[in-house]
Amino acid sequence: MVRQLHAIGYDGEIWPVIPARDRGGDSGLSLVADLPAAPDAAFLGVNRHIAIELIAALASRGAGGAVVYASDSLNPATAARSSRRG
């Protein structure tokens, strides 16, 4: 997502929030609470089970809005299998 924003010429601030366990060497903040200010907009690519928790955390910070892409599972392969079942 960050690379795509830069590719289209976005030059505003971007504050990635990536849980430490998922970082894999990427820089970013660990929690929504660590953001330096309330974001104007947020994009969430998360498991559906934590989407509501993250939206609540963003709302408590005063975020302007969010776009959510929520999967069915923590594991994308499992999510793909689940969607084919039904």
HUGI-V292870 format. One record per residue. N is the residue number from 1. PHI is phi in degrees with one decimal (NA if undefined). D_FIRST is the distance of its C-alpha to the first C-alpha in whole Angstrom. Layout:
n=N phi=PHI d_first=D_FIRST
n=N phi=PHI d_first=D_FIRST
//
This chain:
n=1 phi=NA d_first=0
n=2 phi=-61.5 d_first=4
n=3 phi=-59.7 d_first=5
n=4 phi=-66.3 d_first=5
n=5 phi=-62.1 d_first=6
n=6 phi=-66.5 d_first=9
n=7 phi=-62.2 d_first=10
n=8 phi=-90.6 d_first=11
n=9 phi=91.9 d_first=13
n=10 phi=-64.4 d_first=11
n=11 phi=-119.4 d_first=14
n=12 phi=-81.6 d_first=14
n=13 phi=-74.8 d_first=13
n=14 phi=-128.4 d_first=10
n=15 phi=-118.7 d_first=11
n=16 phi=-65.7 d_first=9
n=17 phi=-114.6 d_first=12
n=18 phi=-131.6 d_first=12
n=19 phi=-53.7 d_first=16
n=20 phi=-52.5 d_first=18
n=21 phi=-67.6 d_first=19
n=22 phi=-105.4 d_first=15
n=23 phi=-65.4 d_first=14
n=24 phi=53.7 d_first=16
n=25 phi=92.8 d_first=16
n=26 phi=-73.1 d_first=13
n=27 phi=-85.3 d_first=14
n=28 phi=157.4 d_first=13
n=29 phi=-88.4 d_first=15
n=30 phi=-90.5 d_first=17
n=31 phi=-136.5 d_first=18
n=32 phi=-57.6 d_first=17
n=33 phi=-62.3 d_first=20
n=34 phi=-83.3 d_first=19
n=35 phi=-58.5 d_first=17
n=36 phi=-70.0 d_first=20
n=37 phi=-163.2 d_first=20
n=38 phi=-71.3 d_first=19
n=39 phi=-74.5 d_first=16
n=40 phi=-67.1 d_first=16
n=41 phi=-149.8 d_first=13
n=42 phi=-133.5 d_first=11
n=43 phi=-118.0 d_first=9
n=44 phi=-113.4 d_first=10
n=45 phi=-117.0 d_first=9
n=46 phi=-141.4 d_first=13
n=47 phi=-66.9 d_first=16
n=48 phi=-60.3 d_first=18
n=49 phi=-71.9 d_first=21
n=50 phi=-106.7 d_first=19
n=51 phi=-58.4 d_first=17
n=52 phi=-64.2 d_first=20
n=53 phi=-60.9 d_first=21
n=54 phi=-69.5 d_first=18
n=55 phi=-61.8 d_first=18
n=56 phi=-62.9 d_first=22
n=57 phi=-65.1 d_first=20
n=58 phi=-65.3 d_first=18
n=59 phi=-62.4 d_first=21
n=60 phi=-66.9 d_first=24
n=61 phi=-84.8 d_first=22
n=62 phi=89.8 d_first=22
n=63 phi=-60.0 d_first=18
n=64 phi=-71.8 d_first=19
n=65 phi=175.1 d_first=17
n=66 phi=-150.1 d_first=14
n=67 phi=-110.8 d_first=12
n=68 phi=-119.8 d_first=13
n=69 phi=-114.6 d_first=12
n=70 phi=-110.2 d_first=15
n=71 phi=-88.0 d_first=16
n=72 phi=-90.3 d_first=20
n=73 phi=-154.7 d_first=20
n=74 phi=-69.5 d_first=19
n=75 phi=-106.8 d_first=19
n=76 phi=-56.6 d_first=17
n=77 phi=-65.5 d_first=20
n=78 phi=-65.3 d_first=22
n=79 phi=-62.1 d_first=20
n=80 phi=-64.3 d_first=21
n=81 phi=-64.4 d_first=25
n=82 phi=-62.8 d_first=25
n=83 phi=-70.4 d_first=24
n=84 phi=-75.2 d_first=26
n=85 phi=-71.3 d_first=29
n=86 phi=-124.5 d_first=29
//
